[in-house]
Amino acid sequence: MNTDQVKELIIKGIPGSTVEVADTKKSGDHFSAIVISDLFEGLSLIEQHQMVYKSLGKLLTNEVHALQLKTYTVSKWKKENK
């Protein structure tokens, strides 16, 4: 896997999201992602992360061995990144 493939899957699973992905070990199986979406509004952090995991499906346990996540609503992202 590469960062573009991971990003594409997340965007497909969470339409309209803004996604940044990094390959943390340059190994193609350990990634870090920031996902920003208004679909996260009103959801717990666990529910937000579950949405991202669902977008990756079976790849999460097969090709992606580690995924560090940070999820934000658009308003929370703007507030924390002024």
Phi and psi in radians as a Rosetta constraint file:
Dihedral C 1 N 2 CA 2 C 2 CIRCULARHARMONIC -2.280 0.35
Dihedral N 2 CA 2 C 2 N 3 CIRCULARHARMONIC 3.006 0.35
Dihedral C 2 N 3 CA 3 C 3 CIRCULARHARMONIC -1.069 0.35
Dihedral N 3 CA 3 C 3 N 4 CIRCULARHARMONIC -0.650 0.35
Dihedral C 3 N 4 CA 4 C 4 CIRCULARHARMONIC -1.126 0.35
Dihedral N 4 CA 4 C 4 N 5 CIRCULARHARMONIC -0.689 0.35
Dihedral C 4 N 5 CA 5 C 5 CIRCULARHARMONIC -1.146 0.35
Dihedral N 5 CA 5 C 5 N 6 CIRCULARHARMONIC -0.757 0.35
Dihedral C 5 N 6 CA 6 C 6 CIRCULARHARMONIC -1.103 0.35
Dihedral N 6 CA 6 C 6 N 7 CIRCULARHARMONIC -0.804 0.35
Dihedral C 6 N 7 CA 7 C 7 CIRCULARHARMONIC -1.032 0.35
Dihedral N 7 CA 7 C 7 N 8 CIRCULARHARMONIC -0.799 0.35
Dihedral C 7 N 8 CA 8 C 8 CIRCULARHARMONIC -1.064 0.35
Dihedral N 8 CA 8 C 8 N 9 CIRCULARHARMONIC -0.742 0.35
Dihedral C 8 N 9 CA 9 C 9 CIRCULARHARMONIC -1.122 0.35
Dihedral N 9 CA 9 C 9 N 10 CIRCULARHARMONIC -0.729 0.35
Dihedral C 9 N 10 CA 10 C 10 CIRCULARHARMONIC -1.147 0.35
Dihedral N 10 CA 10 C 10 N 11 CIRCULARHARMONIC -0.776 0.35
Dihedral C 10 N 11 CA 11 C 11 CIRCULARHARMONIC -1.109 0.35
Dihedral N 11 CA 11 C 11 N 12 CIRCULARHARMONIC -0.670 0.35
Dihedral C 11 N 12 CA 12 C 12 CIRCULARHARMONIC -1.111 0.35
Dihedral N 12 CA 12 C 12 N 13 CIRCULARHARMONIC -0.695 0.35
Dihedral C 12 N 13 CA 13 C 13 CIRCULARHARMONIC -1.380 0.35
Dihedral N 13 CA 13 C 13 N 14 CIRCULARHARMONIC -0.438 0.35
Dihedral C 13 N 14 CA 14 C 14 CIRCULARHARMONIC -2.265 0.35
Dihedral N 14 CA 14 C 14 N 15 CIRCULARHARMONIC 1.377 0.35
Dihedral C 14 N 15 CA 15 C 15 CIRCULARHARMONIC -0.982 0.35
Dihedral N 15 CA 15 C 15 N 16 CIRCULARHARMONIC 2.437 0.35
Dihedral C 15 N 16 CA 16 C 16 CIRCULARHARMONIC 1.442 0.35
Dihedral N 16 CA 16 C 16 N 17 CIRCULARHARMONIC 0.015 0.35
Dihedral C 16 N 17 CA 17 C 17 CIRCULARHARMONIC -1.378 0.35
Dihedral N 17 CA 17 C 17 N 18 CIRCULARHARMONIC 2.749 0.35
Dihedral C 17 N 18 CA 18 C 18 CIRCULARHARMONIC -1.842 0.35
Dihedral N 18 CA 18 C 18 N 19 CIRCULARHARMONIC 2.255 0.35
Dihedral C 18 N 19 CA 19 C 19 CIRCULARHARMONIC -2.342 0.35
Dihedral N 19 CA 19 C 19 N 20 CIRCULARHARMONIC 2.333 0.35
Dihedral C 19 N 20 CA 20 C 20 CIRCULARHARMONIC -2.121 0.35
Dihedral N 20 CA 20 C 20 N 21 CIRCULARHARMONIC 2.275 0.35
Dihedral C 20 N 21 CA 21 C 21 CIRCULARHARMONIC -2.255 0.35
Dihedral N 21 CA 21 C 21 N 22 CIRCULARHARMONIC 2.406 0.35
Dihedral C 21 N 22 CA 22 C 22 CIRCULARHARMONIC -2.209 0.35
Dihedral N 22 CA 22 C 22 N 23 CIRCULARHARMONIC 2.491 0.35
Dihedral C 22 N 23 CA 23 C 23 CIRCULARHARMONIC -1.580 0.35
Dihedral N 23 CA 23 C 23 N 24 CIRCULARHARMONIC 1.707 0.35
Dihedral C 23 N 24 CA 24 C 24 CIRCULARHARMONIC -1.163 0.35
Dihedral N 24 CA 24 C 24 N 25 CIRCULARHARMONIC -0.491 0.35
Dihedral C 24 N 25 CA 25 C 25 CIRCULARHARMONIC -2.016 0.35
Dihedral N 25 CA 25 C 25 N 26 CIRCULARHARMONIC 0.112 0.35
Dihedral C 25 N 26 CA 26 C 26 CIRCULARHARMONIC 0.971 0.35
Dihedral N 26 CA 26 C 26 N 27 CIRCULARHARMONIC 0.571 0.35
Dihedral C 26 N 27 CA 27 C 27 CIRCULARHARMONIC -1.980 0.35
Dihedral N 27 CA 27 C 27 N 28 CIRCULARHARMONIC -0.125 0.35
Dihedral C 27 N 28 CA 28 C 28 CIRCULARHARMONIC 1.361 0.35
Dihedral N 28 CA 28 C 28 N 29 CIRCULARHARMONIC 0.209 0.35
Dihedral C 28 N 29 CA 29 C 29 CIRCULARHARMONIC -2.480 0.35
Dihedral N 29 CA 29 C 29 N 30 CIRCULARHARMONIC -0.013 0.35
Dihedral C 29 N 30 CA 30 C 30 CIRCULARHARMONIC -2.173 0.35
Dihedral N 30 CA 30 C 30 N 31 CIRCULARHARMONIC 2.019 0.35
Dihedral C 30 N 31 CA 31 C 31 CIRCULARHARMONIC -2.239 0.35
Dihedral N 31 CA 31 C 31 N 32 CIRCULARHARMONIC 2.770 0.35
Dihedral C 31 N 32 CA 32 C 32 CIRCULARHARMONIC -2.186 0.35
Dihedral N 32 CA 32 C 32 N 33 CIRCULARHARMONIC 2.371 0.35
Dihedral C 32 N 33 CA 33 C 33 CIRCULARHARMONIC -2.386 0.35
Dihedral N 33 CA 33 C 33 N 34 CIRCULARHARMONIC 2.469 0.35
Dihedral C 33 N 34 CA 34 C 34 CIRCULARHARMONIC -1.964 0.35
Dihedral N 34 CA 34 C 34 N 35 CIRCULARHARMONIC 2.183 0.35
Dihedral C 34 N 35 CA 35 C 35 CIRCULARHARMONIC -2.176 0.35
Dihedral N 35 CA 35 C 35 N 36 CIRCULARHARMONIC 2.194 0.35
Dihedral C 35 N 36 CA 36 C 36 CIRCULARHARMONIC -2.088 0.35
Dihedral N 36 CA 36 C 36 N 37 CIRCULARHARMONIC 2.126 0.35
Dihedral C 36 N 37 CA 37 C 37 CIRCULARHARMONIC -2.743 0.35
Dihedral N 37 CA 37 C 37 N 38 CIRCULARHARMONIC 2.443 0.35
Dihedral C 37 N 38 CA 38 C 38 CIRCULARHARMONIC -1.264 0.35
Dihedral N 38 CA 38 C 38 N 39 CIRCULARHARMONIC -0.232 0.35
Dihedral C 38 N 39 CA 39 C 39 CIRCULARHARMONIC -1.174 0.35
Dihedral N 39 CA 39 C 39 N 40 CIRCULARHARMONIC -0.264 0.35
Dihedral C 39 N 40 CA 40 C 40 CIRCULARHARMONIC -1.401 0.35
Dihedral N 40 CA 40 C 40 N 41 CIRCULARHARMONIC -0.206 0.35
Dihedral C 40 N 41 CA 41 C 41 CIRCULARHARMONIC -0.954 0.35
Dihedral N 41 CA 41 C 41 N 42 CIRCULARHARMONIC 2.209 0.35
Dihedral C 41 N 42 CA 42 C 42 CIRCULARHARMONIC 1.437 0.35
Dihedral N 42 CA 42 C 42 N 43 CIRCULARHARMONIC -0.030 0.35
Dihedral C 42 N 43 CA 43 C 43 CIRCULARHARMONIC -1.705 0.35
Dihedral N 43 CA 43 C 43 N 44 CIRCULARHARMONIC 2.617 0.35
Dihedral C 43 N 44 CA 44 C 44 CIRCULARHARMONIC -1.254 0.35
Dihedral N 44 CA 44 C 44 N 45 CIRCULARHARMONIC 2.874 0.35
Dihedral C 44 N 45 CA 45 C 45 CIRCULARHARMONIC -1.015 0.35
Dihedral N 45 CA 45 C 45 N 46 CIRCULARHARMONIC -0.707 0.35
Dihedral C 45 N 46 CA 46 C 46 CIRCULARHARMONIC -1.089 0.35
Dihedral N 46 CA 46 C 46 N 47 CIRCULARHARMONIC -0.766 0.35
Dihedral C 46 N 47 CA 47 C 47 CIRCULARHARMONIC -1.135 0.35
Dihedral N 47 CA 47 C 47 N 48 CIRCULARHARMONIC -0.647 0.35
Dihedral C 47 N 48 CA 48 C 48 CIRCULARHARMONIC -1.100 0.35
Dihedral N 48 CA 48 C 48 N 49 CIRCULARHARMONIC -0.807 0.35
Dihedral C 48 N 49 CA 49 C 49 CIRCULARHARMONIC -1.149 0.35
Dihedral N 49 CA 49 C 49 N 50 CIRCULARHARMONIC -0.662 0.35
Dihedral C 49 N 50 CA 50 C 50 CIRCULARHARMONIC -1.074 0.35
Dihedral N 50 CA 50 C 50 N 51 CIRCULARHARMONIC -0.631 0.35
Dihedral C 50 N 51 CA 51 C 51 CIRCULARHARMONIC -1.082 0.35
Dihedral N 51 CA 51 C 51 N 52 CIRCULARHARMONIC -0.736 0.35
Dihedral C 51 N 52 CA 52 C 52 CIRCULARHARMONIC -1.170 0.35
Dihedral N 52 CA 52 C 52 N 53 CIRCULARHARMONIC -0.804 0.35
Dihedral C 52 N 53 CA 53 C 53 CIRCULARHARMONIC -1.005 0.35
Dihedral N 53 CA 53 C 53 N 54 CIRCULARHARMONIC -0.733 0.35
Dihedral C 53 N 54 CA 54 C 54 CIRCULARHARMONIC -1.077 0.35
Dihedral N 54 CA 54 C 54 N 55 CIRCULARHARMONIC -0.655 0.35
Dihedral C 54 N 55 CA 55 C 55 CIRCULARHARMONIC -1.132 0.35
Dihedral N 55 CA 55 C 55 N 56 CIRCULARHARMONIC -0.468 0.35
Dihedral C 55 N 56 CA 56 C 56 CIRCULARHARMONIC -1.556 0.35
Dihedral N 56 CA 56 C 56 N 57 CIRCULARHARMONIC -0.310 0.35
Dihedral C 56 N 57 CA 57 C 57 CIRCULARHARMONIC 0.969 0.35
Dihedral N 57 CA 57 C 57 N 58 CIRCULARHARMONIC -2.413 0.35
Dihedral C 57 N 58 CA 58 C 58 CIRCULARHARMONIC -1.189 0.35
Dihedral N 58 CA 58 C 58 N 59 CIRCULARHARMONIC -0.315 0.35
Dihedral C 58 N 59 CA 59 C 59 CIRCULARHARMONIC -1.103 0.35
Dihedral N 59 CA 59 C 59 N 60 CIRCULARHARMONIC -0.448 0.35
Dihedral C 59 N 60 CA 60 C 60 CIRCULARHARMONIC -1.083 0.35
Dihedral N 60 CA 60 C 60 N 61 CIRCULARHARMONIC -0.607 0.35
Dihedral C 60 N 61 CA 61 C 61 CIRCULARHARMONIC -1.750 0.35
Dihedral N 61 CA 61 C 61 N 62 CIRCULARHARMONIC -0.270 0.35
Dihedral C 61 N 62 CA 62 C 62 CIRCULARHARMONIC -1.713 0.35
Dihedral N 62 CA 62 C 62 N 63 CIRCULARHARMONIC -1.065 0.35
Dihedral C 62 N 63 CA 63 C 63 CIRCULARHARMONIC -1.691 0.35
Dihedral N 63 CA 63 C 63 N 64 CIRCULARHARMONIC -0.487 0.35
Dihedral C 63 N 64 CA 64 C 64 CIRCULARHARMONIC -1.826 0.35
Dihedral N 64 CA 64 C 64 N 65 CIRCULARHARMONIC 1.920 0.35
Dihedral C 64 N 65 CA 65 C 65 CIRCULARHARMONIC -1.575 0.35
Dihedral N 65 CA 65 C 65 N 66 CIRCULARHARMONIC -0.412 0.35
Dihedral C 65 N 66 CA 66 C 66 CIRCULARHARMONIC -2.562 0.35
Dihedral N 66 CA 66 C 66 N 67 CIRCULARHARMONIC 2.405 0.35
Dihedral C 66 N 67 CA 67 C 67 CIRCULARHARMONIC -2.469 0.35
Dihedral N 67 CA 67 C 67 N 68 CIRCULARHARMONIC 1.911 0.35
Dihedral C 67 N 68 CA 68 C 68 CIRCULARHARMONIC -1.534 0.35
Dihedral N 68 CA 68 C 68 N 69 CIRCULARHARMONIC 2.212 0.35
Dihedral C 68 N 69 CA 69 C 69 CIRCULARHARMONIC -2.091 0.35
Dihedral N 69 CA 69 C 69 N 70 CIRCULARHARMONIC 2.479 0.35
Dihedral C 69 N 70 CA 70 C 70 CIRCULARHARMONIC -2.295 0.35
Dihedral N 70 CA 70 C 70 N 71 CIRCULARHARMONIC 2.135 0.35
Dihedral C 70 N 71 CA 71 C 71 CIRCULARHARMONIC -2.088 0.35
Dihedral N 71 CA 71 C 71 N 72 CIRCULARHARMONIC 2.507 0.35
Dihedral C 71 N 72 CA 72 C 72 CIRCULARHARMONIC -2.510 0.35
Dihedral N 72 CA 72 C 72 N 73 CIRCULARHARMONIC 2.592 0.35
Dihedral C 72 N 73 CA 73 C 73 CIRCULARHARMONIC -1.371 0.35
Dihedral N 73 CA 73 C 73 N 74 CIRCULARHARMONIC 2.866 0.35
Dihedral C 73 N 74 CA 74 C 74 CIRCULARHARMONIC -1.055 0.35
Dihedral N 74 CA 74 C 74 N 75 CIRCULARHARMONIC -0.764 0.35
Dihedral C 74 N 75 CA 75 C 75 CIRCULARHARMONIC -1.147 0.35
Dihedral N 75 CA 75 C 75 N 76 CIRCULARHARMONIC -0.683 0.35
Dihedral C 75 N 76 CA 76 C 76 CIRCULARHARMONIC -1.168 0.35
Dihedral N 76 CA 76 C 76 N 77 CIRCULARHARMONIC -0.693 0.35
Dihedral C 76 N 77 CA 77 C 77 CIRCULARHARMONIC -1.062 0.35
Dihedral N 77 CA 77 C 77 N 78 CIRCULARHARMONIC -0.823 0.35
Dihedral C 77 N 78 CA 78 C 78 CIRCULARHARMONIC -1.091 0.35
Dihedral N 78 CA 78 C 78 N 79 CIRCULARHARMONIC -0.691 0.35
Dihedral C 78 N 79 CA 79 C 79 CIRCULARHARMONIC -1.146 0.35
Dihedral N 79 CA 79 C 79 N 80 CIRCULARHARMONIC -0.707 0.35
Dihedral C 79 N 80 CA 80 C 80 CIRCULARHARMONIC -1.502 0.35
Dihedral N 80 CA 80 C 80 N 81 CIRCULARHARMONIC -0.179 0.35
Dihedral C 80 N 81 CA 81 C 81 CIRCULARHARMONIC -2.230 0.35
Dihedral N 81 CA 81 C 81 N 82 CIRCULARHARMONIC 0.811 0.35
